[in-house]
Amino acid sequence: MKEILKIIFLDVDGVLNSQRKLIEVYEQTHKPHSGYAYPFDEKCLDNLKELVETTNSKIVISSTWRKDEEGRTILLSKLKEYGLDDKVIGYIPILGCKRGEEIEAFINSLNREINFIILDDDNDMGKYEEYLIKTNNRFGLTKDDMNKAVKKLIKK
């Protein structure tokens, strides 16, 4: 019997970075940050690493950071620092519709049984809303979010 592939559809803004971290960095540097210079939150990345390791999951990038080479390069470099770059198996397609529909297109392209969750601070997931672990952009991916994700990923 073929093992069920576990996938984490990963957003970046509001998941791997947080307003809390942005304020902390601003108070230290007094420089504004935006776009790809928005600071990653180490706590969020630690939580993602623990989630991936605990569930033996793969990562599919669903963030708008997938849309250009600069965003992909910066994100993969940061994931590499946490030993997660080799867990990335792809990016959802850019179809110009709701994120849930782009995720559906990726799922349909796999042609195999999967179990998945979506880590995002937005909720445009349509029929996949039950798979959403909605993060709070103030804090990003918390331990509580991670624990909810583990339960959903290991239910099968």
C-alpha positions in Angstrom: 0.0 0.0 0.0 1.3 3.4 -1.0 2.0 5.8 1.8 -0.2 8.8 2.0 1.7 12.0 1.1 1.3 14.7 3.7 1.5 18.3 2.4 1.6 21.6 4.0 0.4 24.4 1.7 2.5 27.3 3.0 1.8 31.0 3.0 4.6 33.3 4.1 3.2 36.7 5.2 1.4 36.3 8.5 2.7 32.7 8.8 6.5 32.8 8.8 6.7 36.5 9.6 4.6 38.4 12.1 3.7 42.0 13.1 5.3 41.2 16.5 8.7 40.5 14.8 8.4 43.5 12.6 7.8 45.8 15.6 10.7 44.1 17.4 13.1 44.7 14.4 11.8 48.2 13.9 12.5 49.1 17.6 16.1 47.8 17.2 16.9 49.4 13.8 14.4 52.3 13.4 14.1 51.2 9.7 10.8 50.3 8.1 10.6 46.9 6.4 8.2 45.7 3.7 7.9 43.3 0.8 10.8 40.8 0.7 12.7 42.7 3.4 9.9 41.9 5.9 11.8 40.0 8.7 11.1 36.3 9.2 10.1 35.3 12.7 12.4 32.6 14.1 9.7 31.3 16.4 7.4 30.7 13.4 10.2 29.0 11.5 11.0 26.8 14.5 7.3 25.8 14.7 7.2 25.0 11.0 10.3 22.9 11.3 8.8 21.0 14.3 5.6 20.5 12.3 7.4 19.1 9.3 9.5 16.8 11.3 6.7 15.6 13.5 4.4 14.7 10.6 7.0 13.9 8.0 5.3 16.3 5.6 6.3 18.0 2.4 5.9 21.7 1.7 4.1 23.3 -1.3 4.5 27.1 -1.5 1.1 28.8 -1.8 2.3 32.3 -0.9 2.5 35.2 -3.3 6.3 34.9 -2.8 6.1 32.1 -5.4 5.3 34.6 -8.1 8.8 35.8 -8.9 12.3 34.6 -8.7 13.4 37.1 -6.0 10.7 35.9 -3.6 11.3 32.2 -4.3 15.1 32.7 -3.8 14.8 34.6 -0.5 12.2 32.1 0.8 14.2 29.0 -0.1 17.3 30.5 1.4 15.5 31.1 4.7 14.0 27.6 4.6 17.5 26.2 4.0 18.7 27.8 7.2 16.2 25.6 9.0 16.9 22.4 6.9 13.5 22.7 5.2 14.5 23.6 1.6 14.6 19.9 0.6 11.1 19.5 1.9 9.7 21.9 -0.7 8.1 19.8 -3.5 6.6 22.6 -5.5 4.5 25.7 -5.9 0.8 26.0 -6.5 0.0 27.4 -10.0 -0.6 31.1 -10.6 -4.1 31.1 -12.1 -5.3 34.5 -11.0 -8.2 33.1 -9.0 -8.8 32.3 -5.3 -6.0 30.5 -3.5 -8.3 27.5 -2.8 -8.8 27.0 -6.6 -5.0 27.2 -7.2 -4.5 24.6 -4.4 -7.2 22.4 -6.0 -5.3 22.6 -9.4 -2.1 21.5 -7.6 -3.9 18.6 -5.8 -5.5 17.4 -9.1 -2.1 17.4 -10.8 -0.7 14.9 -8.2 -2.9 12.0 -9.1 -2.3 10.3 -5.7 -3.8 10.2 -2.3 -2.8 13.0 0.0 -3.6 14.4 3.4 -2.9 18.2 3.7 -3.3 21.3 5.6 -3.1 25.0 4.6 -1.2 27.4 6.7 -2.4 30.9 5.8 -3.6 34.1 7.5 -6.2 34.6 4.8 -9.3 32.6 4.2 -9.9 32.5 0.5 -9.8 28.7 0.5 -13.3 28.0 -0.8 -14.2 24.3 -0.4 -10.9 23.7 1.4 -11.6 25.9 4.4 -11.8 22.8 6.7 -8.1 22.2 5.9 -7.1 25.8 6.8 -5.1 26.5 9.9 -5.7 30.2 10.0 -2.8 32.1 11.6 -3.0 35.5 13.2 -0.7 37.9 11.4 0.3 39.5 14.7 2.0 36.3 15.8 2.4 34.1 12.7 2.6 30.3 13.1 2.2 29.7 16.9 2.6 26.5 18.9 -1.1 26.2 19.1 -1.5 26.5 15.3 1.3 23.9 14.9 -0.5 21.5 17.3 -3.8 21.9 15.4 -1.9 21.2 12.2 -0.3 18.0 13.6 -3.7 16.7 14.6 -5.1 17.2 11.1 -2.1 15.8 9.3 -1.8 12.6 11.4 -5.6 11.8 11.5 -5.4 9.3 8.7 
